Amino acid sequence: TFEHEGDFYIANLHIYYIAIVNATEPFLCRYLKNRATVKAILKDHSGAFLDYNKCIELLPDNSGAYNDRGCLKDDLKDYNGAITDFSKALEITPFFPKVYSNMGLCRAKMGDFDVAILCYSKAIEHSCGTPS
């Protein structure tokens, strides 16, 4: 067990550093994305952006990386940047409920409640398998 929650994330960070050094595709992008998430939790935002960007550079059709980078931008109150990333994720994977939900939250923070409701409706629609 870990004495502090942060110790758990730091241990994970070290594991990802080792894994990335030895990784080949398709695992490299997964490790980069996971490490970026850990860096974001630890408030290493610039490091997280570097890893998300590298992942997207290696696999430009990775909608999950765009979604996660969008969430980081949203956390940092770069709402327009977040919307751009969420939109790109949906361009790649149009039926991605999590992205619609994240975009809805971002739109609500921007005060764009009508669009937020539409995004949430799409998230529910796609997570329930209801046809468009």
Salt bridges, closest charged atoms under 4 A:
GLU3 OE2 - HIS4 NE2 3.53
ASP51 OD2 - ARG35 NE 2.61
ASP51 OD2 - LYS39 NZ 3.22
GLU57 OE2 - LYS54 NZ 3.40
ASP68 OD2 - LYS33 NZ 2.79
ASP74 OD2 - LYS109 NZ 2.50
ASP85 OD2 - ARG69 NE 2.72
ASP85 OD2 - LYS73 NZ 3.15
GLU91 OE2 - LYS88 NZ 3.11
ASP112 OD2 - ARG107 NH1 3.46
